[in-house]
Amino acid sequence: MSAADFSKLAGLFPDETVTHSYVQDIKLPAAPGQQSPGVFALITLDNGLDHSKPTTLGPNTLVELGTVLEGLKERAARREIVGVGVTGKPYFLVAGADLSAVKSLENRDHGLWMAQLGHDVYATLSNLGVPSFAFINGVALGGGLEIALQSTYRTVSTGAGALALPEAFIGLVPGWGGVYILPRLIGPENAVKVMIENPLSNNRTLNGPQAFQLGIADALFEPADFLEQSLAWAATVITGEVVPTRANSVDPADPAVAGRWSAAVAAGRSFVESKTSNASPAPAKVLDILDANRTMSQAESAALECETLAGLMQTDEFRATVYAFLDLVQKRSKRPAGAPDRRLARPVTKIGVVGAGLMASQLALLFARQLKVPVVMTDIDQARVDKGVGYVHAEVDKLLGKKRISQDAANRTTALVTGSVSKEAFADADFVIEAVFEELNVKKQVFAEVEAIVSPDCILATNTSSLSVTAMAQDLTHPERLVGFHFFNPVAVMPLLEIVRAPKTDDAVLATAFELAKGLKKTAVLVKDAPAFVVNRILLRLMGEVTAAFDEGTPAEVADTSLRPMGLPMTPFTLGAMVGLPVAQHVQESLHAAFGDRFAVSTNLQKLIENGVKSLWAPAADGSQEIPESTLSLMSFGTSPSTGDDVLRRVQDALAEEIGLMLDEGVVAGPEDIDLCMILGAGWPMFLGGITPYLDRVGASERVNGRRFLAPGVASGLIAQSSESVSPDAATPESVRG
C-alpha cells in the first residue's frame, strides 16, 4: 500500500476527531554520580477533549502518528535521542480504533488499507533504532493496547483500568500485531484468556496490576507519580542498569511450546463453542490466526491479520455489533427515548421496599449501596423481616471479604437498611416499591395499604414482570403516582430497567424514575403498559414456539438445540429451568389471556409443574443430559416432528411477528429499544444486534411483515454484498504465504 493510498483513506474522514501526537523532548534523569543517558522523546496521544471523550485511532490519527514516528526514527539515526515513549492524556493511553470510522468502510479495499495503515505505523514504532516504551497510564483497548505491545518495553499504572484486546467481542481480530506478539510475551494460554475468554465473558478487562502479573507490562507504578517513575525506569533500562525479565514469555520454535500452543487453541475453540455456538465468525478467526502464526514470521502474520480484518469488517455480524455497542449501549442508553425533562424529577431521601424476600432484599441492597439513602423493608412477620435484613448484611460482608468495599462503606450500607412489620415505617418515604407475589389482587391490596400511609408526593412503584400497571393503579386515590420499575435477576448484575408508564402516570413521577435508574447505574428504557412489557414477552414467545414444537413430537434435543445458530446465552429449556417452570408458565398464561394462541399454554409443561419436576433435562450417567423416564411418562406428544431448521425458522418468524406487533402497539419508541432491552435484559449477543438486525439478516422481517425493521446501513451493509466480497474466510494461512 502506498502513501497515496493512506492519504486517500484519511481523506474519507474529514470529520474524524483526531488524536494528535504531541512530542516533548525530556532529558532523562541520571543515576547518582552518573550523567543523564540523554534526550528522550515522549509522545502524548491527546484529542484535546476532556475525559468523557476517549482518544481513538482513526485514519487521520494513524497518519499523523506515523509521520511523527518517521521523524523520530530519523532523529534516532542522527543520535539525537536515546529512546521514545508513548503515553496518553489523563485516564487513557488509547481506547482503540475508531469503530464508527471502521463501520463506515463500505469498500473492502478501504478496510484492507485501514488494517495495513495500522501495521505500517506500528512497524515504525517497533523499529525506531532506539528502545521504545509505552507508559500505560489508563484505558488501553484493542489498537491502544497493541501500541503498547509493539513497543520494546512497557510500564503500567496501578490505577489503569480496562486493558484488553476485545476484538472477538466486537466482531474483529486483534489485527495490528496483538495476536502475534501477545502469545509470545505471556504464553499461549494467557493469550487465549485475554483474546477469547475475557471478551466473550461480558467483555471483561484487566486492570494495571493484573496486566503486570500476566507479563504484559514490565513495571508497575502508582498513579500519583506514574510518568516520573516510568521515565526514571526507562533511563535505567537504556543504561543497562535494569534488564527486564519476562517469566511468561515463550519461544514458539521450542518443541515443548508447540504442544502448549495447540492445546491453548483447542481450549479456546471449546470455549467459543460453549459461549457462542460459533454463531459469530470473529472468535474462530482469532484462533485461526493464533494457530497459524506459531510458525509464521511477524510479517506473514501481519498479512493474514490484514486480510482477515478486511473480510470481517464487511460482515453483518460486525456491523450489528457496532450498532449494538455504539449506537445503543453507548449512545441511546444515555438518552432514553420518551424520558421527560429531568428537571421535573423529585428528590428521593428515603426508600421503602414492600416484602423481604430474595428480590426485595436485592433491591434494598442496591438502593442502599448506590443511592446511599435509608431503605426500610417490611413483611408480614418479624422472622421474614429479619431474614431480609440479614441477607443484606451477609451480602455486604461478602463484598467486604472480597475487598470490593471498605469497612467504612460496609458499615454505612448496613446502617442504612432496616426492617419493620408495620408499613407505618413508610410514612416519610419518597419512593416505595413492591416486590411481593406476582398476583394482581395482592399487589393492589399492598398499594391500597401503602397509599393510606405515605405522603401525597410519595411515588409508588411495582417490580412486576408481566402484570398490568394500569390495573394496579385503578383503585388508587392518586393513580398518577404509580410507575412500573422492573428489574432483572440478579439485580446487582443485570443492567436493564424497564420503566413502565401507565396511562395516568405523570411526568414528574416518570422523571424521578429515570433519575433513580441513573443513580442506580442502570439503563432505563421507557415501556408502555402492555403484558410482559418487552424482554419477557419476546422470551416467552420464543420459549413457547420451541415448547410447542416439542409437544408436537420434535425430539427434545432437536428442539432445544435448534436455536444454536443464533448463539444465545442458553437453550430454551435451560432458560425455562433457570427462570422456574411455574414462573414461566404463569407469565405464559398471562400472555395467552392477552394475545390468544400466539402464546400457547403447554399441557405437558403444566403436568411437570403439578408433579414437582423442575427441569426437563437431568444429568445422565455419562455426563451428558437426558430426560428421565419418570419425566417422559408424564407427557404426551403429537406426531408432527420438525427438523432443527424448521424450528429455527418458526422462531425467527414468530419473533418478527411479535416485535412487529409490539412496535405497532407502541410498546417502545422503536426497534432500537427492543434491541437494547434484549442485550441488557436477556444478555442476547451483540453480534445479533439485539434481535432486529438478525431478523432482517435472515429475511424473517420481510417474510412476515413485508419490510425490514432497520434501514440498510444501520446495522448491516448499505447494499446487499456478494458472498465473495464479504466472506471473512477469504484469508487463509496458505493464501497469505502464497
Salt bridges, closest charged atoms under 4 A:
ASP25 OD2 - ARG75 NH2 2.77
GLU64 OE1 - HIS20 ND1 2.85
GLU80 OE1 - ARG75 NE 3.08
GLU80 OE2 - ARG78 NE 2.72
GLU106 OE2 - ARG319 NH1 3.43
GLU189 OE2 - ARG260 NE 2.82
ASP218 OD1 - ARG246 NE 2.80
GLU273 OE2 - ARG564 NH2 2.18
ASP288 OD1 - ARG269 NH2 2.87
ASP288 OD2 - LYS285 NZ 3.96
GLU300 OE1 - ARG737 NE 3.91
GLU305 OE1 - HIS119 NE2 2.90
GLU307 OE1 - ARG108 NH2 3.48
GLU317 OE2 - ARG697 NH1 3.69
ASP327 OD2 - LYS103 NZ 3.38
ASP341 OD2 - ARG343 NH2 2.66
ASP381 OD2 - ARG384 NH1 2.43
GLU395 OE2 - LYS398 NZ 3.02
ASP428 OD1 - LYS350 NZ 2.70
GLU434 OE2 - LYS443 NZ 2.84
GLU438 OE1 - LYS443 NZ 3.30
GLU449 OE1 - LYS423 NZ 3.08
GLU451 OE2 - ARG481 NE 3.60
ASP475 OD2 - LYS444 NZ 3.04
GLU480 OE2 - HIS478 ND1 3.07
GLU498 OE1 - HIS486 ND1 2.84
ASP507 OD1 - ARG501 NH2 2.53
GLU515 OE1 - ARG342 NH2 3.20
GLU545 OE2 - ARG541 NE 3.07
GLU545 OE1 - ARG650 NE 2.84
GLU552 OE1 - ARG650 NH1 2.97
ASP653 OD1 - ARG703 NH2 2.69
GLU657 OE1 - ARG541 NH2 2.77
GLU658 OE2 - ARG537 NE 2.86
GLU658 OE1 - ARG541 NH1 2.59
GLU658 OE1 - ARG598 NE 2.79
ASP664 OD1 - ARG707 NH2 3.87
GLU665 OE1 - ARG537 NH1 2.99
ASP673 OD1 - ARG332 NE 2.75
ASP729 OD1 - LYS285 NZ 2.84
